[in-house]
Amino acid sequence: MQIKQKIFLQFGICFIFFGLIGILINNLTINLIRTGLGFNFNWLFKPASFALAEHPLPYTSSDSYAWALFIGWLNSLKVIASSLVFATFLGTLIGFARTGKNSLLGLISAGYITIIRQTPLLLQLMFWYFVGFLGLKDNMFIQIKNIFNISNQGIEFSGLTFSSEFLALLLGLSIFTSAYIAEVIRGGILSVSRGQWEAFRSLGLSERKGLIRIIIPQALPAIIPGLTSQYLNLAKNSTLAIAVGYSDIYAISDTIINQTGRAIECFILLLVSFLLLNLLITYTMEIINRIILRSQNYS
Amino acid sequence: MRGLVSGIVGLAALLAGCATTSQDNSSRLNLIKNRNELICGVSGKIPGFSFLKSDGSYQGLDVDICKAFAAAIIGDSEKIQYRPLTAAERFTAIKTGEIDLLSRNTTFTLSRDSLGGNGLTFAPVVFHDGQGLMVKKGSSINSLEDLANKSICVGSGTTTEQNINDAFESASLPYTPIKYQDLNQVVAGYLQGRCSAMTSDRSQLAAARSGFKNPKEHIILDDVLSKEPLAPASDGQDQRLADAMRWVVFSLISAEEQGITKANIDEKVQIAKNNPQLKPLRRFLGIDGGLGEKIGLSNDFVVKVISSTGNYGEIYERHLGQNSEVPIPRGQNELYKKGGVHISPPFN
């Protein structure tokens, strides 16, 4: 291709790109003027006038929309952070089982990964909630008075209560993400050359020690980037909370949009909060990655 | 090379096209006529109001209101594309222009009917409802007070959510709202025992109960928490479409007041034509006065509406009457003459 043609092509692509963005912004402005809504955030400080079932900090319906959104964000963080821990733990176990020598465990974990990865997350969440947790009846299990109490309202454990909504979301997200994490772990382990396995075996190290001391440290640089993207997906998938009645930030914005009609402002706030959260996850994982690489003298 | 040039030309044309359509302030009424199809937002999940039948057709009071609009605007009550919408989606669907109008058991409130609020405008009320609570028989819950500290299943993003909060807060009763995005989930949560009660408009409770395995094991409490006047809605900036919708709904009520039905409409037209002294009837049926033109419709729009859906009473009887699948006593939805609240301003 001639230089002139190349320049022309690039110019054309830029034109199309900025043209499309221009159309979007133009439409948005025109529609905002047309609807007479304007663009402002004053409504954030008006009383929310709806109640929330779960709030880690004190909340009443006379608190502001801004506070309600913040409570929603905390609820989101709560479920994201705990699912992240569970999913990593479960995913690592399954990943090892899948690559291990035990063929029965390998088969079971392969089946688990297949089933979980081939079905939609929304369906799984509905299943855990409506079939799993709401299927529980009162007094179904022997209750140890005041210590452990399971019912379809949730689980009560020595004064701490976890609602069915939270638990269903936690379980659903953890299980779904664990199947992907297991595959990331497996990929990482398989990326270590066979010679390394043979080497530690010939040195007389046990399988367990060899895995922990020789294989995993070498697999980690391949695992961390994949893990990061699974964590980002988990954070975004948490917005499906609305399907199981959990008051996360998205569910609360949904109510606010209906009450105030401020869809665009709410979406911007949602965008910003998820962007911040995911940047935080990415940054943390990058630091972890760097520490690992440095400890192995890669850099 | 030539492809690229034509692409850029095409894009420029697209840009120009977008600019004109976005800035075009003419009424959606013309758009509907040109399209020869009405896009009507419904719920699709509430028996008696709008429900998808097994043969793929939508049926119910809200659906018949869509049909009346289509008959008046296009002249054919079947030229409708139904869009099932959740409570949370419905207003955005109007504002973005995805639908022409909404006929989806929506409560008429100040915030929704104002340009400073949701920016919609409402047609006259087609069903007067009130929010209620449904509990299981034998649960020893007989009033709002008995629900203190209990969980209540509620649909999110609705006035229902606000009303239940107002009711419990003004009675200083604590409660836990379990919020779901649509009514089917509210029902599932309630039936599975997650909540001691479910709350919604009383009509929706009755409709939901009709689908339960044992409808008689559930009771709707006497407490009525709110006024829920349900009305069709459209974009608040579009006065012409709003005018047309307003008078189509009134024509249904006015026809019932005058005893004009689907069965006798042709006869009434003949009577009006042959009797020049029957002025109000002639104006109503579009023989004199040119009333239809003033609201952007044909002068005989009332004839088209009544011959396709019948009057308000007939629509009600068909979907919510004694012999329907979801019988709801007519009560306050009677004409004012019979002790209800429905009344039509004069067609002058």
Interface residues (C-beta under 8 A of the other chain):
Chain A: Q5 F8 L9 G12 F15 I16 G19 G22 I23 N26 N27 I30 N31 R34 T35 G36 L37 S49 F50 A51 L52 A53 S61 F130 L134 G135 K137 D138 N152 Q153 S164 E165 I242 A243 G245 S247 A251 D254 T255 I257 N258 Q259 T260 G261 A263
Chain B: M1 L4 G7 I8 L11 L14 L15 C18 A19 S22 Q23 A87 A88 F91 T92 K95 T96 S111 R112 L115 G116 G117 N118 G119 S151 S156 G157 T158 E161 Q162 N165 D166 F168 E169 Y175 T176 P177 I178 K179 Y180 Q181 Q185 A188 G189 Q192 G193 R194 D235 G236 Q237
